[in-house]
Amino acid sequence: MLDREIALSLLIVVALVGSALGYLAFLAADRLSKPFFGAKETTQGPHNCRLAEALNAAFIGAGIVTLLTLTFGPSDSAILAAGFAITLLTLSLIDLKHFVLPDALTLPLLWAGLLANIWGYFAPLQDAVIGAVLGYMSLWVIYWSFKLLRGKEGLGYGDFKLNAAIGAWLGWQALPAVVLIAAISGLCAGLLLMAAKRMRSEQPLPFGPFLAAAGFIELSAQGALGRWLF
């Protein structure tokens, strides 16, 4: 009984830490948007709306950190995974609101993934390097193919860099699943929004949040598989 109480108490602490990190992700998203859109646009808005956004970010942060702790256990891998996932959350918040994935986050995230995998936390270093290259180049090819065929842009350069960062963290083997999950979920979300008349067919839909969600799913799946096998 005592062990269960201790475990429950630890999970509550983990959830509270995750909530705080989610709120920090919300604040970071606001601050990192200022160079692109100015302080006035990013910090103003209906109070109730901003409060809801902050609470949502805190709730998601709690879920992220709790799930990763359960998946990886109390370890340095869990800490690194949480840092990766909270950065993905921050990027998603920025992209959803402003349609941009700033280099100030995507590039350090890429280098951090390569550094973490020097010690093979999530993938062998060779796979991580190949993942960074293939992550960027795969979406670059899709971008130019779409632009040549349709005469317009379907992705942004920030998407290339985010996919490269995911490849650097998880290795090249994770990329097919990440891109497939992101593409299917993005398509479904777009169709649902159009069916609900909340988006027109010509309106852009940010791809970054779907890439980030797919990267988190793949991260969690790899961690769960590793615990099951070992």
C-alpha positions in Angstrom: 0.0 0.0 0.0 2.8 2.4 0.9 4.6 1.7 -2.4 1.4 2.6 -4.3 1.0 5.8 -2.3 4.6 6.8 -3.1 4.1 6.0 -6.8 0.9 8.0 -6.9 2.6 10.9 -5.1 5.5 10.8 -7.6 3.1 10.8 -10.5 1.3 13.9 -9.1 4.6 15.7 -8.8 5.5 14.7 -12.3 2.2 16.0 -13.6 2.7 19.3 -11.8 6.1 19.6 -13.3 4.7 18.9 -16.7 2.0 21.5 -16.2 4.6 24.1 -15.3 6.7 23.1 -18.4 3.5 23.3 -20.6 2.9 26.8 -19.3 6.5 27.8 -20.0 6.0 26.5 -23.5 3.0 28.8 -23.9 5.1 31.8 -22.6 8.0 30.8 -24.9 5.8 30.6 -27.9 4.6 34.2 -27.2 8.1 35.5 -26.8 9.6 33.7 -29.8 6.8 35.0 -32.0 7.6 38.7 -31.2 10.5 39.1 -33.7 8.1 38.0 -36.5 4.9 39.7 -35.5 5.7 42.3 -32.8 5.0 42.3 -29.1 1.5 43.9 -29.5 0.1 41.2 -31.7 1.5 38.3 -29.7 0.6 39.5 -26.2 -2.8 41.1 -26.8 -6.1 39.3 -27.3 -9.2 38.4 -25.3 -8.2 37.5 -21.7 -10.5 34.4 -21.7 -8.9 33.1 -24.9 -5.4 33.5 -23.7 -6.3 31.9 -20.4 -7.8 28.9 -22.2 -4.6 28.6 -24.4 -2.4 28.7 -21.3 -4.5 26.1 -19.5 -4.5 23.9 -22.5 -0.7 24.1 -22.8 -0.4 23.3 -19.1 -2.7 20.3 -19.4 -0.9 19.0 -22.5 2.5 19.4 -20.8 1.2 17.4 -17.8 0.1 14.6 -20.1 3.4 14.6 -22.0 5.7 14.5 -19.0 3.5 11.9 -17.2 3.3 9.6 -20.2 7.1 9.8 -20.9 7.9 9.1 -17.2 5.7 6.0 -17.3 7.2 5.0 -20.7 10.9 5.6 -19.9 10.8 5.3 -16.2 12.6 7.7 -13.8 15.7 8.1 -15.9 17.9 10.6 -17.8 16.2 9.3 -21.0 12.9 10.5 -19.6 14.3 13.9 -18.9 15.8 14.3 -22.4 12.6 13.0 -24.0 10.5 15.5 -22.0 12.8 18.3 -23.2 12.3 17.2 -26.8 8.5 16.9 -26.4 8.1 20.2 -24.7 10.1 21.9 -27.5 7.8 20.2 -30.0 4.8 21.6 -28.0 6.3 25.1 -28.1 6.8 24.9 -31.9 3.3 23.6 -32.4 1.8 26.6 -30.5 3.8 29.0 -32.6 2.9 27.3 -35.9 -0.8 27.0 -35.1 -1.1 30.7 -34.4 1.5 32.3 -36.8 2.3 29.7 -39.5 6.0 29.8 -38.7 8.6 27.4 -37.1 11.4 29.6 -35.9 15.1 28.6 -36.4 15.7 29.7 -32.8 14.0 26.4 -31.8 14.3 24.0 -34.7 18.0 24.3 -35.2 19.0 23.9 -31.5 16.5 21.0 -31.3 18.3 19.3 -34.2 21.8 19.7 -32.7 20.5 18.6 -29.3 19.2 15.4 -30.9 22.6 14.6 -32.4 24.3 15.4 -29.1 22.0 13.1 -27.2 22.6 10.3 -29.6 26.4 10.5 -29.2 25.5 8.3 -26.2 22.8 6.4 -28.2 19.9 7.5 -26.0 17.3 7.2 -28.7 19.2 6.0 -31.8 22.7 5.2 -32.9 24.6 8.3 -33.9 25.0 7.2 -37.5 21.2 6.7 -37.7 20.6 10.1 -36.2 22.9 11.8 -38.7 21.2 10.1 -41.6 17.9 10.9 -40.0 18.7 14.6 -39.9 19.7 14.6 -43.6 16.8 12.5 -44.8 14.3 14.4 -42.6 15.2 17.6 -44.3 15.7 16.3 -47.9 12.5 14.2 -48.0 10.2 17.2 -47.3 12.4 19.4 -49.5 11.7 17.0 -52.4 8.0 17.0 -51.7 8.0 20.8 -51.5 9.6 21.3 -54.9 7.6 18.5 -56.5 4.3 20.1 -55.3 5.5 23.6 -56.3 6.4 22.5 -59.8 3.2 20.6 -60.3 0.7 23.0 -58.7 2.6 26.3 -58.9 2.3 27.0 -55.2 3.9 26.1 -51.9 2.6 23.2 -49.8 5.2 23.2 -47.0 7.5 25.7 -45.4 11.3 25.5 -44.8 10.5 25.3 -41.1 8.8 22.0 -41.7 12.0 20.7 -43.3 14.1 21.7 -40.3 11.6 20.2 -37.8 11.5 16.9 -39.7 15.3 17.0 -39.7 15.3 17.5 -35.9 12.9 14.6 -35.4 15.2 12.4 -37.5 18.2 13.6 -35.4 16.4 12.5 -32.2 14.8 9.3 -33.4 16.9 8.1 -36.3 16.0 7.7 -39.9 14.0 4.5 -39.3 11.3 6.6 -37.6 10.8 9.1 -40.4 8.4 7.0 -42.7 6.0 6.5 -39.8 6.3 10.1 -38.7 5.6 11.6 -42.1 2.8 9.1 -42.8 1.1 9.8 -39.4 1.5 13.6 -39.9 0.2 13.5 -43.5 -2.9 11.4 -42.6 -3.8 13.3 -39.5 -3.3 16.7 -41.3 -5.5 15.5 -44.2 -8.2 14.3 -41.7 -8.1 17.6 -39.7 -8.4 19.6 -42.9 -11.4 17.7 -44.1 -13.1 17.9 -40.7 -12.5 21.7 -40.5 -13.9 22.2 -44.1 -16.9 20.0 -43.3 -17.6 22.1 -40.2 -17.1 25.3 -42.4 -14.3 26.5 -40.2 -11.8 26.5 -43.0 -11.9 27.0 -46.8 -10.2 24.7 -49.2 -7.7 27.5 -50.3 -6.7 28.3 -46.7 -3.3 26.9 -45.5 -3.1 24.4 -42.6 0.1 24.4 -40.6 1.9 21.1 -40.9 4.3 21.6 -38.0 1.8 20.5 -35.2 1.1 17.3 -37.1 4.8 16.5 -37.5 5.4 17.3 -33.8 2.5 15.1 -32.7 3.7 12.3 -35.0 7.3 12.7 -33.6 5.9 12.4 -30.0 3.9 9.3 -30.9 7.0 7.7 -32.4 9.1 8.7 -29.4 6.6 7.2 -27.0 6.3 4.0 -29.0 10.0 3.5 -29.1 10.3 4.0 -25.4 7.4 1.6 -24.7 9.0 -1.0 -27.0 12.4 -0.7 -25.4 10.9 -1.2 -21.9 8.9 -4.2 -23.1 11.9 -5.9 -24.7 14.5 -5.1 -22.0 
